[in-house]
């Protein structure tokens, strides 16, 4: 474990992980932070065919908070790449950031194949595993415990709140709810990804 003032020269494996983090999260963060004139308003932020600015503000807050977290995570990784060394605090902050993101993912996993694809397509899931494999020995034990608690909380939310609130817990149910508020383009993408229930989805159109 590193001390509070000690730096560790990045190993080849950790360097590769940091490069991936920098590219992925800085790319996402910068784009989402500056996409105000590119991102169309979500269909569900309209009421009576008029923009509802309260709903649009709520949507933008969530979107920009995601951008801020991605930019922060990407900046930390980029700094490690540029400096060629990392401090304990930087590594610990990366661990906690990934645990926060994955905790949210576990808590809102969609049903069926869509849920599996969600997990497989989220870089933070794989990068968190990579960080545990390469850098767990560098951080304080209570940081690892905190990360485990954050992930476990997401799993608890999934089984005790998210899953019971959607009955039946199927892609068809999720798609029916999405159809009430989403655009046809989004529904088409949803049908393509959640393909095991395409016959039911098609019957609802």
N, C-alpha and C positions, 0 to 999 in steps of 0.2 A: 504494500500500500504506500502511495506517495504521501509525503508530509504536506502541510498547508502551503509551504513556500517552495517545494521541490518541483522541478520540471523533468519530464521524461521525453527523451528523443523518440519520435514516432517510428515504430517498426514498419516494415513494408506492408504487413497486413492492415495495421491501423491506418497507415497513410492511404491505402486504397479505400478503406471504409470512409475516411474523412473526405476524400475526393468525391465519392459517390454522394455523400450527404450534402456537400457544398453545392454540387451541380443540381441535384434534385430539389433541395429545399430552398436554395437561393433562387433557382429558376421559378419555382412555384410562388415563392413569397414576393419576388419583384413583380412578376406578372399580375398576381392578384391585387397587390397594393396599388398598381397603376392602371388597372383595367376599368376605371370608372366610366370612360367614354366608349368602351368596347362591350361590356357585359350587359346584355339586355335584361330588363326587369322580368322577374319570374311571374308566370301567369297567376300564381296564387296571391300575388301582392296587389291584384286588381279586385275591386269590389264594385259591383254594378257597372262593369265595363269602364271603370275609371281607376287611375292609379291611387292606391291607398298609401299615403306617404308614411303612415305609422308602420305598416307592414313592410314597406320597402326599407325603412330605417332599421327595423329588426333584422331583416335579411342581410343588409349591408354590414351591420355590427358583427354578425357571425362570420361573414365572409372576410372582413378585414382583420378580425382577431386571428383567424386561421392564417392569413397572410403574415401577420406580425410574428406569430410563433414560428412559422416556416423561415422567415428572414432571420430571426434570432438564432435558430438552430443551424441554418446554413452559414451564418456569419461566424459562429464559434468554430464550425468545421473548417471554414476557409482560413481562419486565423491559424489553426493548427497546421494546415497544409503549408501556408506561407512561412510560418516560423520554424517548422520542422520539429516542434516540440509542443507538449501540452502540459497544463497544470492539473492538479487533482480537481480543482473546482470546475474547470472546463469539461473534464470527462464526466464528473458527477452531474453537471447540468445537462449534458447530452443524454445520460441515462434517465434522468427524471423527465426530460422532454419526451423521449420515446415512450416512457411508461404512461404519461398523461395522454398521449395520442392513442396508444393501443388500448388503454382503458376505455376510452370513448368508443373505439371500434368494437370491442367486445360487447359493450352495453347496447349497441344499436344494430347488431348484425341482422340483415334481412334473412328471410326464410329460404330454404332450399339451396339450389345451385348458386343462386345469387350471393348467398352468404359465403360460400366457399370461394367464389371468385373475388369477393370483396377482400377476404383475408389474403389470398394469394397475390392480389394486385397492389396491396398497400406496402410501400417501401419501408415504412417505419417498423412493420412486423419483422421483416428480414434483417433490417439494420439493427434492431434491438437484439436479435439473436446474435448477430455478428459482434456487437459490442460486448455482450456477455462472454462470448468465446474468446475475445482478444483483450478485454480490459477490465474484467470484473475484479481482478486482484489489485487494481490501482485505486479503487475507491473504498470509502469507509463501509463497514458491514451494514450500518443502519440505512445507508443509501439503497443498498440492494433490498433490504427489508421493505423500505418505503416503495420501491418500484414494484415489488411483489404485491404489496397491499393495493396499489393503484390498479394493477392488472386484475387482481382478484375482485376488486370492487366492480369493475366492468362486467366480469363474469356473473357476479351476484345480481347486478342490475338486469342483465340479460334474462336470467332464469326467474327472477322474482318480480320483475316489473315489465320489461319490454315484451318478452314472449307472452306472458299471460294477458297483456293488454290488447293483443292482436289475435282474435279467434275467429275462424281457425287460422293457425299460424302457417299460412301457405303463400306462395307467390301470387296466386289468384287474388287473395285478399288484399295484399299490398298493391297489386296492380289496379284493382278496383278503386282503392283510395287515391292512388296517383292520378287516375283518369279524371278525378273530380277537380284537380287543381293544376295539372301539368299540361305542357304543350304536346301536340301530336309527335313532334320530333323526339322529345324526351321519352314518350311512351314507346316509340319505335325502338329506341336504344335499349330501353328496359326489357322489352320483349326479346330482343336479340340476345341479351346477356342471360336472362332468366328463362332460357329456351325450353326447359322441361315442362313448363306449363303453357306453352304457346297456344295449344288448342282451346284451353279455357279462356285465355286472354282474347283470342280472336272471337270467341263466341260472345264476349261482352261488348264488342265494338258495335 
